[in-house]
Amino acid sequence: MSPSYFQQYLFIGLLTAVAIVLGVAPLILAKFIAPKKPGQSKQAPYECGLESTGDPWVQFRVQYYIYALLFVIFDVEVVFIYPWALVWKSMGPVAFAEMALFLAILAVGLIYAWKKGVLEWE
């Protein structure tokens, strides 16, 4: 006998509640248990064991973030292509067409970024 509709969602709700409690409980526990000894040396900016020089709020160019996003996109693409490459012959021509469409969408995005000059380094 399969569990009822309500029981299935109750189980999902219980798992969600446990995940939230396990995520929040260490933060709350650390707030009460962690030692609080503020000092000037602890409040000072710290960088690789040396005193920091210059303004800590340095603004980065947006171009760095765009490169990072493009890297993540194509990194995820590779994660999808490897398993597909192992089994594509057994999946038939539909799987090949779907992967070709996936790659075409990513290629169009790359071409769009290239045409907009996003990949030009100044």
Backbone as a printed PyTorch tensor [residue, N CA C, xyz], in Angstrom:
tensor([[[  0.8500,  -1.1810,   0.0000],
         [  0.0000,   0.0000,   0.0000],
         [  0.8920,   1.2390,   0.0000]],

        [[  0.6430,   2.1400,  -0.9020],
         [  1.4700,   3.3460,  -1.0090],
         [  0.9690,   4.4160,  -0.0410]],

        [[  1.8700,   5.2630,   0.4240],
         [  1.4540,   6.3150,   1.3520],
         [  0.5330,   7.3220,   0.6620]],

        [[ -0.2700,   7.9640,   1.4520],
         [ -1.2270,   8.9180,   0.8870],
         [ -0.5070,  10.1740,   0.3980]],

        [[ -1.2340,  10.9690,  -0.3270],
         [ -0.7230,  12.2200,  -0.8890],
         [ -0.2100,  13.1360,   0.2200]],

        [[ -0.9650,  13.2640,   1.2890],
         [ -0.5820,  14.1210,   2.4090],
         [  0.6850,  13.6160,   3.0850]],

        [[  0.8320,  12.3040,   3.2380],
         [  2.0070,  11.7360,   3.8920],
         [  3.2790,  11.9870,   3.0750]],

        [[  3.1460,  11.9550,   1.7620],
         [  4.3110,  12.2160,   0.9230],
         [  4.7950,  13.6510,   1.1080]],

        [[  3.8690,  14.5880,   1.1130],
         [  4.2590,  15.9800,   1.2990],
         [  4.6650,  16.2680,   2.7420]],

        [[  4.1340,  15.5360,   3.6840],
         [  4.5540,  15.6760,   5.0760],
         [  6.0220,  15.2500,   5.2120]],

        [[  6.3930,  14.1890,   4.5320],
         [  7.7810,  13.7350,   4.5490],
         [  8.7020,  14.7810,   3.9280]],

        [[  8.3090,  15.3840,   2.8190],
         [  9.1080,  16.4360,   2.1850],
         [  9.2100,  17.6430,   3.1050]],

        [[  8.1220,  18.0070,   3.7500],
         [  8.1410,  19.1230,   4.6920],
         [  9.0440,  18.8410,   5.8850]],

        [[  9.0050,  17.6040,   6.3640],
         [  9.8670,  17.2210,   7.4820],
         [ 11.3410,  17.2930,   7.0800]],

        [[ 11.6790,  16.8120,   5.9050],
         [ 13.0520,  16.8980,   5.4220],
         [ 13.4930,  18.3500,   5.2590]],

        [[ 12.6080,  19.1980,   4.7710],
         [ 12.9300,  20.6170,   4.6240],
         [ 13.1690,  21.2560,   5.9870]],

        [[ 12.3260,  20.9540,   6.9490],
         [ 12.4880,  21.5090,   8.2980],
         [ 13.7990,  21.0460,   8.9290]],

        [[ 14.1390,  19.7830,   8.7600],
         [ 15.3910,  19.2680,   9.3120],
         [ 16.5800,  19.9560,   8.6360]],

        [[ 16.5090,  20.1610,   7.3360],
         [ 17.6010,  20.8260,   6.6200],
         [ 17.7700,  22.2600,   7.1070]],

        [[ 16.6820,  22.9540,   7.3390],
         [ 16.7570,  24.3320,   7.8410],
         [ 17.3310,  24.3520,   9.2500]],

        [[ 16.8760,  23.4520,  10.0990],
         [ 17.3750,  23.4130,  11.4820],
         [ 18.8660,  23.0820,  11.4890]],

        [[ 19.3000,  22.1140,  10.6650],
         [ 20.7170,  21.7590,  10.6250],
         [ 21.5770,  22.8790,  10.0580]],

        [[ 21.0030,  23.7350,   9.2670],
         [ 21.7470,  24.8700,   8.7380],
         [ 21.8070,  26.0420,   9.6970]],

        [[ 20.7300,  26.2790,  10.4290],
         [ 20.6400,  27.4450,  11.3060],
         [ 21.1600,  27.1610,  12.7130]],

        [[ 21.0100,  25.9490,  13.1810],
         [ 21.4100,  25.6130,  14.5550],
         [ 22.8840,  25.9050,  14.8440]],

        [[ 23.8450,  25.5520,  13.9780],
         [ 25.2330,  25.8970,  14.2870],
         [ 25.4800,  27.4020,  14.3720]],

        [[ 24.7700,  28.1700,  13.5770],
         [ 24.9360,  29.6230,  13.6340],
         [ 24.4330,  30.1810,  14.9600]],

        [[ 23.2890,  29.7030,  15.3890],
         [ 22.7360,  30.1720,  16.6620],
         [ 23.6000,  29.6800,  17.8160]],

        [[ 24.0350,  28.4450,  17.7470],
         [ 24.8890,  27.8870,  18.7880],
         [ 26.2080,  28.6510,  18.8970]],

        [[ 26.8030,  28.9960,  17.7850],
         [ 28.0570,  29.7440,  17.7880],
         [ 27.8620,  31.1420,  18.3650]],

        [[ 26.6980,  31.7150,  18.1620],
         [ 26.4180,  33.0530,  18.7050],
         [ 26.4830,  33.0440,  20.2290]],

        [[ 26.0450,  31.9510,  20.8410],
         [ 26.0170,  31.8850,  22.3000],
         [ 27.3010,  31.3000,  22.8930]],

        [[ 27.9360,  30.3680,  22.1890],
         [ 29.0790,  29.6580,  22.7500],
         [ 30.4120,  30.3250,  22.4070]],

        [[ 30.5290,  30.9530,  21.2650],
         [ 31.8160,  31.4920,  20.8110],
         [ 32.3320,  32.5540,  21.7710]],

        [[ 33.6390,  32.5350,  22.0490],
         [ 34.2090,  33.5500,  22.9370],
         [ 34.1850,  34.9210,  22.2610]],

        [[ 33.9220,  35.9350,  23.0850],
         [ 33.8410,  37.2970,  22.5580],
         [ 34.9560,  38.1230,  23.1990]],

        [[ 36.0690,  38.2470,  22.4950],
         [ 37.2050,  39.0240,  22.9800],
         [ 37.6280,  40.0040,  21.8910]],

        [[ 36.8370,  41.0520,  21.6630],
         [ 37.2150,  41.9930,  20.6090],
         [ 38.4720,  42.7630,  20.9990]],

        [[ 39.2430,  43.0980,  20.0280],
         [ 40.4510,  43.8650,  20.2420],
         [ 40.8400,  44.5870,  18.9690]],

        [[ 41.7840,  45.4960,  19.0950],
         [ 42.1750,  46.2770,  17.9290],
         [ 42.8270,  45.3850,  16.8650]],

        [[ 43.6070,  44.4140,  17.2950],
         [ 44.2590,  43.5390,  16.3190],
         [ 43.2440,  42.6400,  15.6010]],

        [[ 42.1660,  42.2820,  16.2970],
         [ 41.1490,  41.4470,  15.6490],
         [ 40.2680,  42.2590,  14.7080]],

        [[ 40.1420,  43.5390,  14.9490],
         [ 39.2980,  44.3820,  14.1130],
         [ 40.0580,  44.9410,  12.9070]],

        [[ 41.3660,  44.7910,  12.8950],
         [ 42.1680,  45.3270,  11.8020],
         [ 42.0270,  44.4570,  10.5560]],

        [[ 42.0840,  45.0750,   9.3790],
         [ 42.0610,  44.2790,   8.1480],
         [ 43.2840,  43.3730,   8.0790]],

        [[ 43.1040,  42.1840,   7.5630],
         [ 44.1670,  41.1790,   7.5550],
         [ 44.2750,  40.5990,   6.1530]],

        [[ 45.4980,  40.5560,   5.6440],
         [ 45.6710,  40.0260,   4.3030],
         [ 46.9860,  39.2720,   4.2230]],

        [[ 46.9340,  37.9730,   4.1810],
         [ 48.1150,  37.1170,   4.0190],
         [ 49.1750,  37.3640,   5.0860]],

        [[ 48.7970,  37.6790,   6.2920],
         [ 49.7480,  37.8770,   7.3630],
         [ 50.4000,  39.2440,   7.3850]],

        [[ 50.0330,  40.1000,   6.4760],
         [ 50.6010,  41.4410,   6.4070],
         [ 49.5040,  42.4710,   6.6360]],

        [[ 49.9110,  43.6400,   7.0830],
         [ 48.9280,  44.7100,   7.2220],
         [ 48.4720,  45.1520,   5.8440]],

        [[ 47.2020,  45.4240,   5.7400],
         [ 46.6520,  45.8340,   4.4570],
         [ 47.0690,  47.2600,   4.1390]],

        [[ 47.2510,  47.5200,   2.8620],
         [ 47.5290,  48.8820,   2.4120],
         [ 46.4810,  49.2650,   1.3900]],

        [[ 46.0870,  50.5000,   1.4070],
         [ 45.1080,  50.9740,   0.4490],
         [ 43.6910,  50.7690,   0.9280]],

        [[ 42.7750,  51.1720,   0.0910],
         [ 41.3550,  51.0850,   0.4090],
         [ 40.8670,  49.6500,   0.2390]],

        [[ 40.1930,  49.0830,   1.2510],
         [ 39.7260,  47.6990,   1.1010],
         [ 38.5310,  47.5650,   0.1590]],

        [[ 37.8700,  48.6500,  -0.1600],
         [ 36.6980,  48.6000,  -1.0280],
         [ 37.0930,  48.9230,  -2.4550]],

        [[ 37.9170,  48.0770,  -3.0400],
         [ 38.3430,  48.2610,  -4.4140],
         [ 37.2400,  47.7320,  -5.3220]],

        [[ 36.8840,  48.5260,  -6.3060],
         [ 35.8440,  48.0880,  -7.2360],
         [ 36.4900,  47.3290,  -8.3930]],

        [[ 35.9240,  46.1860,  -8.7050],
         [ 36.3890,  45.3880,  -9.8220],
         [ 35.5710,  45.7420, -11.0460]],

        [[ 36.1820,  45.5730, -12.1750],
         [ 35.4540,  45.8380, -13.4120],
         [ 34.4170,  44.7420, -13.6320]],

        [[ 33.3330,  45.1020, -14.2370],
         [ 32.2550,  44.1500, -14.5060],
         [ 32.7430,  43.0500, -15.4380]],

        [[ 33.7230,  43.3650, -16.2390],
         [ 34.2410,  42.4010, -17.2010],
         [ 34.7620,  41.1280, -16.5280]],

        [[ 35.3360,  41.2490, -15.3450],
         [ 35.8050,  40.0670, -14.6240],
         [ 34.6390,  39.1330, -14.3060]],

        [[ 33.5260,  39.6920, -13.8970],
         [ 32.3580,  38.8770, -13.5610],
         [ 31.7790,  38.2220, -14.8110]],

        [[ 31.8020,  38.9300, -15.9170],
         [ 31.2670,  38.3580, -17.1540],
         [ 32.1310,  37.1780, -17.5960]],

        [[ 33.4570,  37.3290, -17.4860],
         [ 34.3300,  36.1970, -17.8000],
         [ 34.0410,  35.0170, -16.8850]],

        [[ 33.8260,  35.2970, -15.6040],
         [ 33.5230,  34.2200, -14.6580],
         [ 32.2070,  33.5350, -15.0170]],

        [[ 31.1950,  34.3120, -15.3790],
         [ 29.9040,  33.7250, -15.7630],
         [ 30.0400,  32.8820, -17.0250]],

        [[ 30.7850,  33.3700, -18.0030],
         [ 30.9780,  32.5840, -19.2190],
         [ 31.7330,  31.2950, -18.9230]],

        [[ 32.7190,  31.3690, -18.0280],
         [ 33.4320,  30.1540, -17.6440],
         [ 32.4840,  29.1520, -17.0060]],

        [[ 31.6390,  29.6160, -16.0910],
         [ 30.7080,  28.7060, -15.4120],
         [ 29.7450,  28.0850, -16.4180]],

        [[ 29.2590,  28.8770, -17.3640],
         [ 28.3280,  28.3550, -18.3670],
         [ 28.9730,  27.2250, -19.1610]],

        [[ 30.1900,  27.4420, -19.6340],
         [ 30.8240,  26.4190, -20.4520],
         [ 31.3650,  25.2750, -19.6160]],

        [[ 31.6240,  25.5190, -18.3550],
         [ 32.0050,  24.4380, -17.4510],
         [ 30.8130,  23.5040, -17.2270]],

        [[ 29.6490,  24.0730, -17.0310],
         [ 28.4350,  23.2700, -16.8590],
         [ 28.1180,  22.5290, -18.1540]],

        [[ 28.3860,  23.1590, -19.2840],
         [ 28.1700,  22.4990, -20.5640],
         [ 28.9970,  21.2190, -20.6480]],

        [[ 30.2310,  21.2720, -20.2250],
         [ 31.0970,  20.0920, -20.2610],
         [ 30.5700,  19.0120, -19.3230]],

        [[ 30.0310,  19.4170, -18.1870],
         [ 29.4690,  18.4460, -17.2410],
         [ 28.3050,  17.6930, -17.8810]],

        [[ 27.5420,  18.3510, -18.7420],
         [ 26.4360,  17.6750, -19.4230],
         [ 26.9200,  16.8480, -20.6160]],

        [[ 27.9780,  17.2800, -21.2710],
         [ 28.4250,  16.5880, -22.4790],
         [ 29.1190,  15.2630, -22.1580]],

        [[ 29.9000,  15.1850, -21.1000],
         [ 30.6300,  13.9530, -20.7970],
         [ 29.7100,  12.7380, -20.6130]],

        [[ 28.6950,  12.8060, -19.7570],
         [ 27.8320,  11.6180, -19.6350],
         [ 27.0850,  11.3120, -20.9280]],

        [[ 26.6830,  12.3650, -21.6230],
         [ 25.9680,  12.1660, -22.8840],
         [ 26.8710,  11.4660, -23.8990]],

        [[ 28.1510,  11.8330, -23.9380],
         [ 29.0750,  11.2450, -24.9050],
         [ 29.2760,   9.7560, -24.6650]],

        [[ 29.1160,   9.3220, -23.4240],
         [ 29.2970,   7.9020, -23.1220],
         [ 28.1480,   7.0390, -23.6310]],

        [[ 26.9570,   7.6030, -23.7290],
         [ 25.7830,   6.7820, -24.0580],
         [ 25.0220,   7.2640, -25.2900]],

        [[ 25.5560,   8.1820, -26.0540],
         [ 24.7610,   8.7690, -27.1280],
         [ 24.4140,   7.7860, -28.2370]],

        [[ 25.2530,   6.7910, -28.4850],
         [ 24.9330,   5.8190, -29.5410],
         [ 23.7310,   4.9640, -29.1590]],

        [[ 23.6090,   4.6530, -27.8980],
         [ 22.4880,   3.8110, -27.4710],
         [ 21.1960,   4.6060, -27.3260]],

        [[ 21.2790,   5.9360, -27.3140],
         [ 20.0780,   6.7570, -27.1090],
         [ 19.3790,   7.1170, -28.4110]],

        [[ 20.0710,   7.0230, -29.5160],
         [ 19.4410,   7.2620, -30.8010],
         [ 19.6120,   8.6820, -31.2940]],

        [[ 19.0110,   8.9490, -32.4600],
         [ 19.1880,  10.2540, -33.1010],
         [ 18.4970,  11.4110, -32.3580]],

        [[ 17.4870,  11.1130, -31.5740],
         [ 16.8020,  12.1820, -30.8370],
         [ 17.7440,  12.7980, -29.8030]],

        [[ 18.5110,  11.9640, -29.1280],
         [ 19.4660,  12.4670, -28.1410],
         [ 20.5440,  13.2990, -28.8190]],

        [[ 20.9510,  12.8800, -30.0070],
         [ 21.9490,  13.6500, -30.7440],
         [ 21.3860,  15.0140, -31.1260]],

        [[ 20.1390,  15.0510, -31.5690],
         [ 19.5080,  16.3150, -31.9540],
         [ 19.3390,  17.2280, -30.7380]],

        [[ 18.9930,  16.6590, -29.6070],
         [ 18.8350,  17.4740, -28.3950],
         [ 20.1580,  18.0850, -27.9660]],

        [[ 21.2440,  17.3140, -28.0260],
         [ 22.5490,  17.8530, -27.6540],
         [ 23.0120,  18.8910, -28.6660]],

        [[ 22.7160,  18.6540, -29.9400],
         [ 23.0670,  19.6340, -30.9600],
         [ 22.3250,  20.9530, -30.7050]],

        [[ 21.0570,  20.8650, -30.3060],
         [ 20.2850,  22.0680, -29.9820],
         [ 20.8690,  22.7640, -28.7570]],

        [[ 21.2430,  21.9980, -27.7420],
         [ 21.8500,  22.5520, -26.5360],
         [ 23.1370,  23.2970, -26.8780]],

        [[ 23.9870,  22.6780, -27.6930],
         [ 25.2360,  23.3140, -28.0880],
         [ 24.9880,  24.5340, -28.9700]],

        [[ 23.9650,  24.4730, -29.8070],
         [ 23.6430,  25.6130, -30.6600],
         [ 23.1830,  26.8070, -29.8290]],

        [[ 22.3900,  26.5670, -28.8010],
         [ 21.9390,  27.6550, -27.9300],
         [ 23.1280,  28.2980, -27.2330]],

        [[ 24.0520,  27.4880, -26.7490],
         [ 25.2480,  28.0450, -26.1100],
         [ 26.1270,  28.7750, -27.1120]],

        [[ 26.2190,  28.2610, -28.3340],
         [ 27.0140,  28.9320, -29.3580],
         [ 26.4080,  30.2840, -29.7210]],

        [[ 25.0950,  30.3490, -29.8040],
         [ 24.4290,  31.6310, -30.0880],
         [ 24.7090,  32.6260, -28.9660]],

        [[ 24.6920,  32.1650, -27.7340],
         [ 25.0100,  33.0470, -26.6090],
         [ 26.4440,  33.5430, -26.6590]],

        [[ 27.3660,  32.6590, -27.0130],
         [ 28.7680,  33.0560, -27.1290],
         [ 28.9570,  34.0470, -28.2720]],

        [[ 28.3310,  33.8070, -29.3940],
         [ 28.4290,  34.7250, -30.5350],
         [ 27.8340,  36.0830, -30.1700]],

        [[ 26.7210,  36.0840, -29.4540],
         [ 26.1080,  37.3360, -29.0200],
         [ 27.0580,  38.1180, -28.1110]],

        [[ 27.6740,  37.4250, -27.1600],
         [ 28.6230,  38.0840, -26.2580],
         [ 29.8220,  38.6050, -27.0340]],

        [[ 30.2660,  37.8530, -28.0100],
         [ 31.4080,  38.2610, -28.8090],
         [ 31.0780,  39.5110, -29.6240]],

        [[ 29.8990,  39.5150, -30.2530],
         [ 29.4720,  40.6610, -31.0670],
         [ 29.2590,  41.9160, -30.2290]],

        [[ 28.8150,  41.7520, -28.9920],
         [ 28.6100,  42.8950, -28.1010],
         [ 29.9280,  43.4520, -27.5760]],

        [[ 31.0410,  42.7360, -27.8050],
         [ 32.3440,  43.1960, -27.3480],
         [ 32.6460,  42.8410, -25.9010]],

        [[ 31.8880,  41.9130, -25.3590],
         [ 32.0800,  41.5240, -23.9670],
         [ 33.4360,  40.8390, -23.7760]],

        [[ 33.8950,  40.1230, -24.7700],
         [ 35.1360,  39.3690, -24.6360],
         [ 36.3810,  40.1760, -24.9910]],

        [[ 36.2000,  41.4330, -25.3660],
         [ 37.3410,  42.2900, -25.6840],
         [ 37.9600,  42.8070, -24.4160]],

        [[ 39.2610,  42.6410, -24.2800],
         [ 39.9670,  43.0790, -23.0810],
         [ 40.6220,  44.4220, -23.3750]],

        [[ 40.3290,  45.3950, -22.5260],
         [ 40.8790,  46.7460, -22.7470],
         [ 41.9680,  47.0480, -21.7650]]])
